[in-house]
C-alpha cells in the first residue's frame, strides 16, 4: 500500500513540477523586463533541480542527486552573475 502511495505521489509531484517549469518558460519568453526573465530562469533551474531529485527517488539512484547539486550550484552562480550585470552593467570589475 505505501509503495503505491509513494509511486502516485512522485508522479503527481513530477507533473506539478513540469507545470511549474512550463510557467517559468512562459515568463522567460513573455517577461516584460529583464529582471522578470532572470527570476523566471532562477525558478526554472530550481524546478529542474527538484525534477531530478524526484526522478532519482523514483529510480533509486544517487547519481541524480549529484547532478541536482551541480545544477543548483551553477544556477546560483548564474543568477548572481546576471543580477550583478543588471545592477552595474558589468560582471567583472
PyMOL Python script that loads the backbone (N, CA, C, O; Angstrom):
from pymol import cmd

cmd.read_pdbstr("""\
ATOM      1  N   UNK A   1       0.817  -1.188   0.000  1.00  0.00           N
ATOM      2  CA  UNK A   1       0.000   0.000   0.000  1.00  0.00           C
ATOM      3  C   UNK A   1       0.863   1.255   0.000  1.00  0.00           C
ATOM      4  O   UNK A   1       0.589   2.185  -0.758  1.00  0.00           O
ATOM      5  N   UNK A   2       1.913   1.302   0.843  1.00  0.00           N
ATOM      6  CA  UNK A   2       2.733   2.508   0.929  1.00  0.00           C
ATOM      7  C   UNK A   2       3.579   2.705  -0.327  1.00  0.00           C
ATOM      8  O   UNK A   2       3.883   3.841  -0.689  1.00  0.00           O
ATOM      9  N   UNK A   3       3.962   1.619  -0.997  1.00  0.00           N
ATOM     10  CA  UNK A   3       4.719   1.752  -2.243  1.00  0.00           C
ATOM     11  C   UNK A   3       3.850   2.366  -3.333  1.00  0.00           C
ATOM     12  O   UNK A   3       4.331   3.165  -4.137  1.00  0.00           O
ATOM     13  N   UNK A   4       2.586   1.999  -3.363  1.00  0.00           N
ATOM     14  CA  UNK A   4       1.674   2.575  -4.351  1.00  0.00           C
ATOM     15  C   UNK A   4       1.438   4.053  -4.073  1.00  0.00           C
ATOM     16  O   UNK A   4       1.368   4.863  -4.997  1.00  0.00           O
ATOM     17  N   UNK A   5       1.314   4.399  -2.798  1.00  0.00           N
ATOM     18  CA  UNK A   5       1.124   5.808  -2.443  1.00  0.00           C
ATOM     19  C   UNK A   5       2.356   6.620  -2.823  1.00  0.00           C
ATOM     20  O   UNK A   5       2.232   7.735  -3.329  1.00  0.00           O
ATOM     21  N   UNK A   6       3.547   6.066  -2.582  1.00  0.00           N
ATOM     22  CA  UNK A   6       4.783   6.753  -2.951  1.00  0.00           C
ATOM     23  C   UNK A   6       4.877   6.929  -4.461  1.00  0.00           C
ATOM     24  O   UNK A   6       5.266   7.997  -4.934  1.00  0.00           O
ATOM     25  N   UNK A   7       4.529   5.905  -5.216  1.00  0.00           N
ATOM     26  CA  UNK A   7       4.595   5.995  -6.671  1.00  0.00           C
ATOM     27  C   UNK A   7       3.641   7.055  -7.202  1.00  0.00           C
ATOM     28  O   UNK A   7       4.021   7.851  -8.061  1.00  0.00           O
ATOM     29  N   UNK A   8       2.420   7.075  -6.709  1.00  0.00           N
ATOM     30  CA  UNK A   8       1.455   8.078  -7.169  1.00  0.00           C
ATOM     31  C   UNK A   8       1.845   9.484  -6.717  1.00  0.00           C
ATOM     32  O   UNK A   8       1.636  10.452  -7.448  1.00  0.00           O
ATOM     33  N   UNK A   9       2.404   9.597  -5.528  1.00  0.00           N
ATOM     34  CA  UNK A   9       2.840  10.911  -5.039  1.00  0.00           C
ATOM     35  C   UNK A   9       3.998  11.446  -5.878  1.00  0.00           C
ATOM     36  O   UNK A   9       4.040  12.632  -6.203  1.00  0.00           O
ATOM     37  N   UNK A  10       4.928  10.574  -6.223  1.00  0.00           N
ATOM     38  CA  UNK A  10       6.041  11.004  -7.078  1.00  0.00           C
ATOM     39  C   UNK A  10       5.553  11.417  -8.455  1.00  0.00           C
ATOM     40  O   UNK A  10       6.036  12.401  -9.016  1.00  0.00           O
ATOM     41  N   UNK A  11       4.598  10.673  -9.006  1.00  0.00           N
ATOM     42  CA  UNK A  11       4.045  11.032 -10.309  1.00  0.00           C
ATOM     43  C   UNK A  11       3.330  12.371 -10.248  1.00  0.00           C
ATOM     44  O   UNK A  11       3.501  13.201 -11.141  1.00  0.00           O
ATOM     45  N   UNK A  12       2.536  12.596  -9.216  1.00  0.00           N
ATOM     46  CA  UNK A  12       1.832  13.867  -9.077  1.00  0.00           C
ATOM     47  C   UNK A  12       2.824  15.014  -8.896  1.00  0.00           C
ATOM     48  O   UNK A  12       2.633  16.087  -9.469  1.00  0.00           O
ATOM     49  N   UNK A  13       3.874  14.806  -8.112  1.00  0.00           N
ATOM     50  CA  UNK A  13       4.873  15.853  -7.897  1.00  0.00           C
ATOM     51  C   UNK A  13       5.621  16.165  -9.189  1.00  0.00           C
ATOM     52  O   UNK A  13       5.928  17.327  -9.458  1.00  0.00           O
ATOM     53  N   UNK A  14       5.919  15.139  -9.995  1.00  0.00           N
ATOM     54  CA  UNK A  14       6.603  15.384 -11.267  1.00  0.00           C
ATOM     55  C   UNK A  14       5.713  16.149 -12.234  1.00  0.00           C
ATOM     56  O   UNK A  14       6.199  17.015 -12.961  1.00  0.00           O
ATOM     57  N   UNK A  15       4.437  15.853 -12.255  1.00  0.00           N
ATOM     58  CA  UNK A  15       3.515  16.589 -13.128  1.00  0.00           C
ATOM     59  C   UNK A  15       3.423  18.041 -12.694  1.00  0.00           C
ATOM     60  O   UNK A  15       3.447  18.944 -13.531  1.00  0.00           O
ATOM     61  N   UNK A  16       3.318  18.272 -11.398  1.00  0.00           N
ATOM     62  CA  UNK A  16       3.228  19.644 -10.892  1.00  0.00           C
ATOM     63  C   UNK A  16       4.529  20.407 -11.171  1.00  0.00           C
ATOM     64  O   UNK A  16       4.487  21.580 -11.543  1.00  0.00           O
ATOM     65  N   UNK A  17       5.673  19.756 -10.994  1.00  0.00           N
ATOM     66  CA  UNK A  17       6.940  20.420 -11.290  1.00  0.00           C
ATOM     67  C   UNK A  17       7.085  20.712 -12.777  1.00  0.00           C
ATOM     68  O   UNK A  17       7.658  21.732 -13.158  1.00  0.00           O
ATOM     69  N   UNK A  18       6.567  19.820 -13.617  1.00  0.00           N
ATOM     70  CA  UNK A  18       6.574  20.081 -15.054  1.00  0.00           C
ATOM     71  C   UNK A  18       5.737  21.304 -15.404  1.00  0.00           C
ATOM     72  O   UNK A  18       6.128  22.107 -16.251  1.00  0.00           O
ATOM     73  N   UNK A  19       4.589  21.447 -14.754  1.00  0.00           N
ATOM     74  CA  UNK A  19       3.762  22.639 -14.977  1.00  0.00           C
ATOM     75  C   UNK A  19       4.471  23.900 -14.488  1.00  0.00           C
ATOM     76  O   UNK A  19       4.421  24.936 -15.150  1.00  0.00           O
ATOM     77  N   UNK A  20       5.122  23.816 -13.347  1.00  0.00           N
ATOM     78  CA  UNK A  20       5.855  24.972 -12.828  1.00  0.00           C
ATOM     79  C   UNK A  20       6.977  25.378 -13.772  1.00  0.00           C
ATOM     80  O   UNK A  20       7.216  26.568 -13.979  1.00  0.00           O
ATOM     81  N   UNK A  21       7.665  24.399 -14.343  1.00  0.00           N
ATOM     82  CA  UNK A  21       8.728  24.706 -15.293  1.00  0.00           C
ATOM     83  C   UNK A  21       8.165  25.303 -16.571  1.00  0.00           C
ATOM     84  O   UNK A  21       8.786  26.184 -17.165  1.00  0.00           O
ATOM     85  N   UNK A  22       7.001  24.839 -17.003  1.00  0.00           N
ATOM     86  CA  UNK A  22       6.370  25.415 -18.194  1.00  0.00           C
ATOM     87  C   UNK A  22       5.968  26.867 -17.947  1.00  0.00           C
ATOM     88  O   UNK A  22       6.131  27.712 -18.827  1.00  0.00           O
ATOM     89  N   UNK A  23       5.446  27.162 -16.759  1.00  0.00           N
ATOM     90  CA  UNK A  23       5.100  28.545 -16.426  1.00  0.00           C
ATOM     91  C   UNK A  23       6.342  29.427 -16.362  1.00  0.00           C
ATOM     92  O   UNK A  23       6.296  30.593 -16.752  1.00  0.00           O
ATOM     93  N   UNK A  24       7.440  28.882 -15.877  1.00  0.00           N
ATOM     94  CA  UNK A  24       8.693  29.637 -15.830  1.00  0.00           C
ATOM     95  C   UNK A  24       9.201  29.936 -17.239  1.00  0.00           C
ATOM     96  O   UNK A  24       9.700  31.031 -17.499  1.00  0.00           O
ATOM     97  N   UNK A  25       9.076  28.967 -18.147  1.00  0.00           N
ATOM     98  CA  UNK A  25       9.481  29.200 -19.544  1.00  0.00           C
ATOM     99  C   UNK A  25       8.607  30.281 -20.171  1.00  0.00           C
ATOM    100  O   UNK A  25       9.103  31.133 -20.909  1.00  0.00           O
ATOM    101  N   UNK A  26       7.315  30.248 -19.882  1.00  0.00           N
ATOM    102  CA  UNK A  26       6.426  31.289 -20.402  1.00  0.00           C
ATOM    103  C   UNK A  26       6.854  32.660 -19.897  1.00  0.00           C
ATOM    104  O   UNK A  26       6.860  33.627 -20.659  1.00  0.00           O
ATOM    105  N   UNK A  27       7.213  32.753 -18.618  1.00  0.00           N
ATOM    106  CA  UNK A  27       7.628  34.046 -18.053  1.00  0.00           C
ATOM    107  C   UNK A  27       8.955  34.489 -18.643  1.00  0.00           C
ATOM    108  O   UNK A  27       9.187  35.688 -18.799  1.00  0.00           O
ATOM    109  N   UNK A  28       9.847  33.532 -18.981  1.00  0.00           N
ATOM    110  CA  UNK A  28      11.106  33.899 -19.620  1.00  0.00           C
ATOM    111  C   UNK A  28      10.868  34.484 -21.000  1.00  0.00           C
ATOM    112  O   UNK A  28      11.563  35.410 -21.417  1.00  0.00           O
ATOM    113  N   UNK A  29       9.892  33.948 -21.704  1.00  0.00           N
ATOM    114  CA  UNK A  29       9.610  34.427 -23.057  1.00  0.00           C
ATOM    115  C   UNK A  29       8.808  35.723 -23.032  1.00  0.00           C
ATOM    116  O   UNK A  29       9.110  36.648 -23.786  1.00  0.00           O
ATOM    117  N   UNK A  30       7.795  35.803 -22.180  1.00  0.00           N
ATOM    118  CA  UNK A  30       6.875  36.940 -22.197  1.00  0.00           C
ATOM    119  C   UNK A  30       7.168  37.970 -21.115  1.00  0.00           C
ATOM    120  O   UNK A  30       6.388  38.904 -20.933  1.00  0.00           O
ATOM    121  N   UNK A  31       8.270  37.822 -20.397  1.00  0.00           N
ATOM    122  CA  UNK A  31       8.561  38.749 -19.309  1.00  0.00           C
ATOM    123  C   UNK A  31       8.730  40.173 -19.829  1.00  0.00           C
ATOM    124  O   UNK A  31       9.471  40.395 -20.787  1.00  0.00           O
ATOM    125  N   UNK A  32       8.057  41.134 -19.214  1.00  0.00           N
ATOM    126  CA  UNK A  32       8.168  42.498 -19.727  1.00  0.00           C
ATOM    127  C   UNK A  32       9.534  43.143 -19.450  1.00  0.00           C
ATOM    128  O   UNK A  32       9.954  44.034 -20.189  1.00  0.00           O
ATOM    129  N   UNK A  33      10.219  42.707 -18.406  1.00  0.00           N
ATOM    130  CA  UNK A  33      11.519  43.293 -18.070  1.00  0.00           C
ATOM    131  C   UNK A  33      12.573  42.202 -17.944  1.00  0.00           C
ATOM    132  O   UNK A  33      12.254  41.018 -17.831  1.00  0.00           O
ATOM    133  N   UNK A  34      13.818  42.617 -17.967  1.00  0.00           N
ATOM    134  CA  UNK A  34      14.918  41.663 -17.841  1.00  0.00           C
ATOM    135  C   UNK A  34      14.940  41.024 -16.457  1.00  0.00           C
ATOM    136  O   UNK A  34      15.328  39.864 -16.313  1.00  0.00           O
ATOM    137  N   UNK A  35      14.526  41.777 -15.436  1.00  0.00           N
ATOM    138  CA  UNK A  35      14.509  41.230 -14.089  1.00  0.00           C
ATOM    139  C   UNK A  35      13.513  40.089 -13.976  1.00  0.00           C
ATOM    140  O   UNK A  35      13.768  39.112 -13.271  1.00  0.00           O
ATOM    141  N   UNK A  36      12.378  40.199 -14.666  1.00  0.00           N
ATOM    142  CA  UNK A  36      11.394  39.113 -14.669  1.00  0.00           C
ATOM    143  C   UNK A  36      11.962  37.864 -15.340  1.00  0.00           C
ATOM    144  O   UNK A  36      11.703  36.741 -14.905  1.00  0.00           O
ATOM    145  N   UNK A  37      12.727  38.070 -16.389  1.00  0.00           N
ATOM    146  CA  UNK A  37      13.324  36.927 -17.088  1.00  0.00           C
ATOM    147  C   UNK A  37      14.381  36.228 -16.234  1.00  0.00           C
ATOM    148  O   UNK A  37      14.474  35.000 -16.246  1.00  0.00           O
ATOM    149  N   UNK A  38      15.173  36.997 -15.498  1.00  0.00           N
ATOM    150  CA  UNK A  38      16.181  36.403 -14.619  1.00  0.00           C
ATOM    151  C   UNK A  38      15.506  35.628 -13.496  1.00  0.00           C
ATOM    152  O   UNK A  38      15.944  34.532 -13.147  1.00  0.00           O
ATOM    153  N   UNK A  39      14.453  36.184 -12.937  1.00  0.00           N
ATOM    154  CA  UNK A  39      13.724  35.487 -11.879  1.00  0.00           C
ATOM    155  C   UNK A  39      13.076  34.203 -12.407  1.00  0.00           C
ATOM    156  O   UNK A  39      13.046  33.191 -11.708  1.00  0.00           O
ATOM    157  N   UNK A  40      12.557  34.245 -13.644  1.00  0.00           N
ATOM    158  CA  UNK A  40      11.982  33.045 -14.248  1.00  0.00           C
ATOM    159  C   UNK A  40      13.059  31.994 -14.508  1.00  0.00           C
ATOM    160  O   UNK A  40      12.812  30.799 -14.346  1.00  0.00           O
ATOM    161  N   UNK A  41      14.243  32.431 -14.906  1.00  0.00           N
ATOM    162  CA  UNK A  41      15.348  31.486 -15.096  1.00  0.00           C
ATOM    163  C   UNK A  41      15.728  30.843 -13.775  1.00  0.00           C
ATOM    164  O   UNK A  41      16.025  29.649 -13.727  1.00  0.00           O
ATOM    165  N   UNK A  42      15.720  31.617 -12.711  1.00  0.00           N
ATOM    166  CA  UNK A  42      16.003  31.091 -11.381  1.00  0.00           C
ATOM    167  C   UNK A  42      14.953  30.051 -10.990  1.00  0.00           C
ATOM    168  O   UNK A  42      15.294  28.985 -10.478  1.00  0.00           O
ATOM    169  N   UNK A  43      13.692  30.355 -11.228  1.00  0.00           N
ATOM    170  CA  UNK A  43      12.624  29.397 -10.914  1.00  0.00           C
ATOM    171  C   UNK A  43      12.740  28.146 -11.776  1.00  0.00           C
ATOM    172  O   UNK A  43      12.432  27.047 -11.316  1.00  0.00           O
ATOM    173  N   UNK A  44      13.181  28.303 -13.026  1.00  0.00           N
ATOM    174  CA  UNK A  44      13.309  27.163 -13.917  1.00  0.00           C
ATOM    175  C   UNK A  44      14.413  26.216 -13.457  1.00  0.00           C
ATOM    176  O   UNK A  44      14.224  25.000 -13.457  1.00  0.00           O
ATOM    177  N   UNK A  45      15.557  26.760 -13.066  1.00  0.00           N
ATOM    178  CA  UNK A  45      16.628  25.845 -12.637  1.00  0.00           C
ATOM    179  C   UNK A  45      16.296  25.185 -11.312  1.00  0.00           C
ATOM    180  O   UNK A  45      16.705  24.048 -11.076  1.00  0.00           O
ATOM    181  N   UNK A  46      15.566  25.866 -10.442  1.00  0.00           N
ATOM    182  CA  UNK A  46      15.134  25.217  -9.197  1.00  0.00           C
ATOM    183  C   UNK A  46      14.161  24.080  -9.523  1.00  0.00           C
ATOM    184  O   UNK A  46      14.230  23.007  -8.923  1.00  0.00           O
ATOM    185  N   UNK A  47      13.258  24.322 -10.474  1.00  0.00           N
ATOM    186  CA  UNK A  47      12.333  23.273 -10.899  1.00  0.00           C
ATOM    187  C   UNK A  47      13.059  22.089 -11.519  1.00  0.00           C
ATOM    188  O   UNK A  47      12.712  20.937 -11.260  1.00  0.00           O
ATOM    189  N   UNK A  48      14.066  22.373 -12.337  1.00  0.00           N
ATOM    190  CA  UNK A  48      14.838  21.292 -12.946  1.00  0.00           C
ATOM    191  C   UNK A  48      15.603  20.495 -11.890  1.00  0.00           C
ATOM    192  O   UNK A  48      15.714  19.272 -11.973  1.00  0.00           O
ATOM    193  N   UNK A  49      16.125  21.211 -10.901  1.00  0.00           N
ATOM    194  CA  UNK A  49      16.838  20.531  -9.826  1.00  0.00           C
ATOM    195  C   UNK A  49      15.889  19.624  -9.042  1.00  0.00           C
ATOM    196  O   UNK A  49      16.230  18.480  -8.743  1.00  0.00           O
ATOM    197  N   UNK A  50      14.713  20.124  -8.713  1.00  0.00           N
ATOM    198  CA  UNK A  50      13.746  19.313  -7.976  1.00  0.00           C
ATOM    199  C   UNK A  50      13.218  18.153  -8.826  1.00  0.00           C
ATOM    200  O   UNK A  50      12.933  17.078  -8.300  1.00  0.00           O
ATOM    201  N   UNK A  51      13.088  18.370 -10.131  1.00  0.00           N
ATOM    202  CA  UNK A  51      12.645  17.289 -11.011  1.00  0.00           C
ATOM    203  C   UNK A  51      13.677  16.159 -11.026  1.00  0.00           C
ATOM    204  O   UNK A  51      13.308  14.985 -11.024  1.00  0.00           O
ATOM    205  N   UNK A  52      14.962  16.508 -11.041  1.00  0.00           N
ATOM    206  CA  UNK A  52      16.000  15.481 -10.985  1.00  0.00           C
ATOM    207  C   UNK A  52      15.972  14.727  -9.655  1.00  0.00           C
ATOM    208  O   UNK A  52      16.180  13.514  -9.620  1.00  0.00           O
ATOM    209  N   UNK A  53      15.717  15.438  -8.578  1.00  0.00           N
ATOM    210  CA  UNK A  53      15.629  14.770  -7.277  1.00  0.00           C
ATOM    211  C   UNK A  53      14.458  13.809  -7.250  1.00  0.00           C
ATOM    212  O   UNK A  53      14.585  12.690  -6.754  1.00  0.00           O
ATOM    213  N   UNK A  54      13.313  14.233  -7.780  1.00  0.00           N
ATOM    214  CA  UNK A  54      12.146  13.346  -7.835  1.00  0.00           C
ATOM    215  C   UNK A  54      12.419  12.129  -8.702  1.00  0.00           C
ATOM    216  O   UNK A  54      12.020  11.016  -8.361  1.00  0.00           O
ATOM    217  N   UNK A  55      13.099  12.338  -9.823  1.00  0.00           N
ATOM    218  CA  UNK A  55      13.432  11.221 -10.699  1.00  0.00           C
ATOM    219  C   UNK A  55      14.414  10.273 -10.014  1.00  0.00           C
ATOM    220  O   UNK A  55      14.317   9.056 -10.170  1.00  0.00           O
ATOM    221  N   UNK A  56      15.361  10.831  -9.255  1.00  0.00           N
ATOM    222  CA  UNK A  56      16.304   9.990  -8.519  1.00  0.00           C
ATOM    223  C   UNK A  56      15.616   9.154  -7.452  1.00  0.00           C
ATOM    224  O   UNK A  56      15.995   8.005  -7.223  1.00  0.00           O
ATOM    225  N   UNK A  57      14.600   9.726  -6.793  1.00  0.00           N
ATOM    226  CA  UNK A  57      13.840   8.966  -5.812  1.00  0.00           C
ATOM    227  C   UNK A  57      13.070   7.845  -6.505  1.00  0.00           C
ATOM    228  O   UNK A  57      13.010   6.722  -6.005  1.00  0.00           O
ATOM    229  N   UNK A  58      12.479   8.159  -7.665  1.00  0.00           N
ATOM    230  CA  UNK A  58      11.694   7.149  -8.388  1.00  0.00           C
ATOM    231  C   UNK A  58      12.575   5.995  -8.858  1.00  0.00           C
ATOM    232  O   UNK A  58      12.198   4.832  -8.721  1.00  0.00           O
ATOM    233  N   UNK A  59      13.745   6.310  -9.410  1.00  0.00           N
ATOM    234  CA  UNK A  59      14.638   5.284  -9.942  1.00  0.00           C
ATOM    235  C   UNK A  59      15.421   4.591  -8.819  1.00  0.00           C
ATOM    236  O   UNK A  59      15.691   3.392  -8.887  1.00  0.00           O
ATOM    237  N   UNK A  60      15.780   5.362  -7.791  1.00  0.00           N
ATOM    238  CA  UNK A  60      16.557   4.799  -6.693  1.00  0.00           C
ATOM    239  C   UNK A  60      18.052   4.912  -6.911  1.00  0.00           C
ATOM    240  O   UNK A  60      18.817   4.084  -6.416  1.00  0.00           O
ATOM    241  N   UNK A  61      18.482   5.939  -7.654  1.00  0.00           N
ATOM    242  CA  UNK A  61      19.898   6.116  -7.947  1.00  0.00           C
ATOM    243  C   UNK A  61      20.387   7.432  -7.342  1.00  0.00           C
ATOM    244  O   UNK A  61      19.674   8.435  -7.358  1.00  0.00           O
ATOM    245  N   UNK A  62      21.608   7.415  -6.810  1.00  0.00           N
ATOM    246  CA  UNK A  62      22.172   8.610  -6.191  1.00  0.00           C
ATOM    247  C   UNK A  62      22.833   9.545  -7.198  1.00  0.00           C
ATOM    248  O   UNK A  62      23.195  10.668  -6.847  1.00  0.00           O
ATOM    249  N   UNK A  63      22.995   9.103  -8.438  1.00  0.00           N
ATOM    250  CA  UNK A  63      23.644   9.928  -9.460  1.00  0.00           C
ATOM    251  C   UNK A  63      22.813  11.180  -9.730  1.00  0.00           C
ATOM    252  O   UNK A  63      23.371  12.252  -9.963  1.00  0.00           O
ATOM    253  N   UNK A  64      21.511  11.059  -9.703  1.00  0.00           N
ATOM    254  CA  UNK A  64      20.641  12.195  -9.989  1.00  0.00           C
ATOM    255  C   UNK A  64      20.720  13.250  -8.890  1.00  0.00           C
ATOM    256  O   UNK A  64      20.530  14.435  -9.165  1.00  0.00           O
ATOM    257  N   UNK A  65      20.993  12.849  -7.671  1.00  0.00           N
ATOM    258  CA  UNK A  65      21.154  13.805  -6.584  1.00  0.00           C
ATOM    259  C   UNK A  65      22.418  14.643  -6.784  1.00  0.00           C
ATOM    260  O   UNK A  65      22.423  15.843  -6.511  1.00  0.00           O
ATOM    261  N   UNK A  66      23.470  14.012  -7.254  1.00  0.00           N
ATOM    262  CA  UNK A  66      24.705  14.747  -7.526  1.00  0.00           C
ATOM    263  C   UNK A  66      24.523  15.704  -8.690  1.00  0.00           C
ATOM    264  O   UNK A  66      25.038  16.822  -8.660  1.00  0.00           O
ATOM    265  N   UNK A  67      23.791  15.275  -9.724  1.00  0.00           N
ATOM    266  CA  UNK A  67      23.508  16.165 -10.850  1.00  0.00           C
ATOM    267  C   UNK A  67      22.645  17.340 -10.405  1.00  0.00           C
ATOM    268  O   UNK A  67      22.834  18.457 -10.885  1.00  0.00           O
ATOM    269  N   UNK A  68      21.705  17.107  -9.502  1.00  0.00           N
ATOM    270  CA  UNK A  68      20.870  18.191  -8.982  1.00  0.00           C
ATOM    271  C   UNK A  68      21.714  19.178  -8.182  1.00  0.00           C
ATOM    272  O   UNK A  68      21.470  20.384  -8.233  1.00  0.00           O
ATOM    273  N   UNK A  69      22.691  18.684  -7.452  1.00  0.00           N
ATOM    274  CA  UNK A  69      23.586  19.567  -6.703  1.00  0.00           C
ATOM    275  C   UNK A  69      24.397  20.450  -7.645  1.00  0.00           C
ATOM    276  O   UNK A  69      24.568  21.641  -7.387  1.00  0.00           O
ATOM    277  N   UNK A  70      24.890  19.878  -8.722  1.00  0.00           N
ATOM    278  CA  UNK A  70      25.649  20.658  -9.710  1.00  0.00           C
ATOM    279  C   UNK A  70      24.749  21.711 -10.351  1.00  0.00           C
ATOM    280  O   UNK A  70      25.170  22.855 -10.524  1.00  0.00           O
ATOM    281  N   UNK A  71      23.537  21.349 -10.700  1.00  0.00           N
ATOM    282  CA  UNK A  71      22.604  22.312 -11.287  1.00  0.00           C
ATOM    283  C   UNK A  71      22.314  23.437 -10.296  1.00  0.00           C
ATOM    284  O   UNK A  71      22.246  24.604 -10.682  1.00  0.00           O
ATOM    285  N   UNK A  72      22.146  23.094  -9.043  1.00  0.00           N
ATOM    286  CA  UNK A  72      21.881  24.111  -8.027  1.00  0.00           C
ATOM    287  C   UNK A  72      23.023  25.104  -7.883  1.00  0.00           C
ATOM    288  O   UNK A  72      22.792  26.311  -7.816  1.00  0.00           O
ATOM    289  N   UNK A  73      24.253  24.606  -7.834  1.00  0.00           N
ATOM    290  CA  UNK A  73      25.417  25.491  -7.686  1.00  0.00           C
ATOM    291  C   UNK A  73      25.595  26.364  -8.922  1.00  0.00           C
ATOM    292  O   UNK A  73      25.791  27.573  -8.799  1.00  0.00           O
ATOM    293  N   UNK A  74      25.529  25.770 -10.107  1.00  0.00           N
ATOM    294  CA  UNK A  74      25.698  26.546 -11.331  1.00  0.00           C
ATOM    295  C   UNK A  74      24.559  27.548 -11.530  1.00  0.00           C
ATOM    296  O   UNK A  74      24.785  28.660 -12.006  1.00  0.00           O
ATOM    297  N   UNK A  75      23.356  27.158 -11.170  1.00  0.00           N
ATOM    298  CA  UNK A  75      22.230  28.073 -11.280  1.00  0.00           C
ATOM    299  C   UNK A  75      22.363  29.260 -10.348  1.00  0.00           C
ATOM    300  O   UNK A  75      22.040  30.386 -10.727  1.00  0.00           O
ATOM    301  N   UNK A  76      22.836  29.021  -9.126  1.00  0.00           N
ATOM    302  CA  UNK A  76      23.041  30.112  -8.180  1.00  0.00           C
ATOM    303  C   UNK A  76      24.098  31.084  -8.691  1.00  0.00           C
ATOM    304  O   UNK A  76      23.903  32.299  -8.638  1.00  0.00           O
ATOM    305  N   UNK A  77      25.203  30.562  -9.179  1.00  0.00           N
ATOM    306  CA  UNK A  77      26.274  31.418  -9.697  1.00  0.00           C
ATOM    307  C   UNK A  77      25.780  32.203 -10.913  1.00  0.00           C
ATOM    308  O   UNK A  77      26.085  33.386 -11.057  1.00  0.00           O
ATOM    309  N   UNK A  78      25.023  31.547 -11.780  1.00  0.00           N
ATOM    310  CA  UNK A  78      24.479  32.239 -12.946  1.00  0.00           C
ATOM    311  C   UNK A  78      23.498  33.334 -12.568  1.00  0.00           C
ATOM    312  O   UNK A  78      23.505  34.404 -13.177  1.00  0.00           O
ATOM    313  N   UNK A  79      22.663  33.090 -11.582  1.00  0.00           N
ATOM    314  CA  UNK A  79      21.705  34.101 -11.140  1.00  0.00           C
ATOM    315  C   UNK A  79      22.420  35.296 -10.521  1.00  0.00           C
ATOM    316  O   UNK A  79      22.038  36.441 -10.764  1.00  0.00           O
ATOM    317  N   UNK A  80      23.446  35.040  -9.729  1.00  0.00           N
ATOM    318  CA  UNK A  80      24.208  36.135  -9.132  1.00  0.00           C
ATOM    319  C   UNK A  80      24.915  36.950 -10.206  1.00  0.00           C
ATOM    320  O   UNK A  80      24.943  38.178 -10.128  1.00  0.00           O
ATOM    321  N   UNK A  81      25.486  36.287 -11.206  1.00  0.00           N
ATOM    322  CA  UNK A  81      26.171  36.997 -12.287  1.00  0.00           C
ATOM    323  C   UNK A  81      25.191  37.846 -13.096  1.00  0.00           C
ATOM    324  O   UNK A  81      25.492  38.991 -13.431  1.00  0.00           O
ATOM    325  N   UNK A  82      24.031  37.293 -13.407  1.00  0.00           N
ATOM    326  CA  UNK A  82      23.040  38.069 -14.160  1.00  0.00           C
ATOM    327  C   UNK A  82      22.508  39.238 -13.351  1.00  0.00           C
ATOM    328  O   UNK A  82      22.293  40.319 -13.898  1.00  0.00           O
ATOM    329  N   UNK A  83      22.291  39.041 -12.057  1.00  0.00           N
ATOM    330  CA  UNK A  83      21.817  40.136 -11.212  1.00  0.00           C
ATOM    331  C   UNK A  83      22.863  41.244 -11.119  1.00  0.00           C
ATOM    332  O   UNK A  83      22.522  42.426 -11.160  1.00  0.00           O
ATOM    333  N   UNK A  84      24.118  40.870 -10.994  1.00  0.00           N
ATOM    334  CA  UNK A  84      25.183  41.869 -10.938  1.00  0.00           C
ATOM    335  C   UNK A  84      25.289  42.612 -12.263  1.00  0.00           C
ATOM    336  O   UNK A  84      25.520  43.821 -12.282  1.00  0.00           O
ATOM    337  N   UNK A  85      25.120  41.896 -13.372  1.00  0.00           N
ATOM    338  CA  UNK A  85      25.163  42.543 -14.678  1.00  0.00           C
ATOM    339  C   UNK A  85      24.007  43.526 -14.846  1.00  0.00           C
ATOM    340  O   UNK A  85      24.193  44.610 -15.400  1.00  0.00           O
ATOM    341  N   UNK A  86      22.824  43.161 -14.376  1.00  0.00           N
ATOM    342  CA  UNK A  86      21.678  44.061 -14.490  1.00  0.00           C
ATOM    343  C   UNK A  86      21.821  45.275 -13.577  1.00  0.00           C
ATOM    344  O   UNK A  86      21.341  46.358 -13.910  1.00  0.00           O
ATOM    345  N   UNK A  87      22.474  45.104 -12.432  1.00  0.00           N
ATOM    346  CA  UNK A  87      22.634  46.214 -11.496  1.00  0.00           C
ATOM    347  C   UNK A  87      23.718  47.198 -11.945  1.00  0.00           C
ATOM    348  O   UNK A  87      23.522  48.411 -11.877  1.00  0.00           O
ATOM    349  N   UNK A  88      24.870  46.672 -12.407  1.00  0.00           N
ATOM    350  CA  UNK A  88      26.014  47.534 -12.679  1.00  0.00           C
ATOM    351  C   UNK A  88      26.412  47.618 -14.144  1.00  0.00           C
ATOM    352  O   UNK A  88      27.159  48.515 -14.534  1.00  0.00           O
ATOM    353  N   UNK A  89      25.923  46.701 -14.951  1.00  0.00           N
ATOM    354  CA  UNK A  89      26.282  46.718 -16.359  1.00  0.00           C
ATOM    355  C   UNK A  89      27.557  45.964 -16.680  1.00  0.00           C
ATOM    356  O   UNK A  89      27.956  45.897 -17.842  1.00  0.00           O
ATOM    357  N   UNK A  90      28.208  45.393 -15.668  1.00  0.00           N
ATOM    358  CA  UNK A  90      29.396  44.583 -15.873  1.00  0.00           C
ATOM    359  C   UNK A  90      29.452  43.514 -14.792  1.00  0.00           C
ATOM    360  O   UNK A  90      28.921  43.687 -13.695  1.00  0.00           O
ATOM    361  N   UNK A  91      30.101  42.412 -15.121  1.00  0.00           N
ATOM    362  CA  UNK A  91      30.173  41.307 -14.170  1.00  0.00           C
ATOM    363  C   UNK A  91      31.495  41.345 -13.418  1.00  0.00           C
ATOM    364  O   UNK A  91      31.523  41.172 -12.199  1.00  0.00           O
ATOM    365  N   UNK A  92      32.578  41.567 -14.130  1.00  0.00           N
ATOM    366  CA  UNK A  92      33.909  41.604 -13.520  1.00  0.00           C
ATOM    367  C   UNK A  92      34.366  43.052 -13.470  1.00  0.00           C
ATOM    368  O   UNK A  92      34.345  43.758 -14.478  1.00  0.00           O
ATOM    369  N   UNK A  93      34.775  43.483 -12.293  1.00  0.00           N
ATOM    370  CA  UNK A  93      35.197  44.872 -12.126  1.00  0.00           C
ATOM    371  C   UNK A  93      36.676  45.024 -12.317  1.00  0.00           C
ATOM    372  O   UNK A  93      37.201  46.132 -12.211  1.00  0.00           O
TER     373      UNK A  93
END
""", "prot")
cmd.dss("prot")
cmd.show_as("cartoon", "prot")
cmd.util.cbc("prot")
cmd.orient("prot")
